[in-house]
Amino acid sequence: MADARRLELQSELESFFGSSNVYFQPPENIRIKYPAIVYYPSSSRARYASNNLYLYRKRYSVTVMDKNPDADWDKKMVSHFQYCSFDRAYAADNINHWLFTLYW
């Protein structure tokens, strides 16, 4: 059963991207349509006070893939998502990749 917060993130990514080409942990047999977003859980952040959990956010590794090398996904993502940071960019197989860390 999917986590409600993760489904909320899926919906927000699709809305932001303007496309349903948003994939959560896609299996190897899925053919990705570009441009696309692929994301995975990577960790979490927990904060405690008085021995109680008061803040918990999951951390996701998010990759935006686009054939257009001039797309400014780095600026768009960090402007749209409050807890998002741009990590790096690279090109592979004529596809440009922008990698982000996103807390949700």
N, C-alpha and C positions, 0 to 999 in steps of 0.2 A: 504494500500500500504506500502510495506516494505521500511525502510530507507536505502539508498544506502550505508552509512557507516556501518550499521549493517550487510548488506549482504556481504560487504567486510570483516568484522570480521568473519562471518560464513565461508567464503571461506578460510581465513587465518587459522582458527582453524582446518578445515578439512585437509588442506595441512600439517600443523604442526603435526596433529594427525595421518595422513596417513590413514584416514578412514572417511566414511560419517556418523559415529555414533556420530554426533554433533547435539544437540537438543537445540533449542531456546524456552524457556517457554513451555515445552512439556505438553500437557493435560494429565489428569489422565489415559485415555484409551490407551495411547501409551505404547507399550512394548519396553523398552530400551534394546538395545543389548550392551553387555559389551565386551571390555572396551568402555567407552563413556565419552563425555563431555556434561554437561548441563549448560546452562548459562541464566541469567536473567539480565535485567537492574536494577540498584539499586540506582543510583543517577547521578549527573553530577558535573563537576567543571567548573566554569566560572571565568575568570580574566578580569578586566576592567582597562582601562587607558584613561584619558581625557574623561570620560563619554561614552566610546565606548567599546564594547566587542572585545577583541583581541585574546582570547583563550577560546575554549569550547571543553570539552571532556566528553563523557558519561562514566559512571562507571558501570561495570558489575560485578556481582558475578558469578564466574566460578567454577564449581565442576568437577574434573576429577574422574571417578569411574573405578576401575580396581580390578579384583579378585586377582591379584598378589600383595602381601603386600610389596615386595621388589622393586617394580617399583619406580624409582626416579623422579616422576612427579614434585615434588617441584623444583628440580634443572632444569629440562628441561623447565618448563614453564617460570621461571624467567630469564633463559638464552635466551629464544627465544623472549619473548615479553618485550619491553623496559619499559613499564609502568605497570608492573605486580608485585604484592607482594603476597607471600605465607602467608595465614592466620592461617590455622590449618589443622590437619588430624584426621580422626577417622574411625572406622570400624562399619558397621551396616549390618546385614543380610548376613554376609560373603562377603561383598563388601567393599573395602577400598575406602575412599573418601579423596581427597585433595582439600581444598577450597582456592580460590584465589580472589583477587581484581584486576581487569584489567581495565585500562583506554584506551579507543579507540576513 
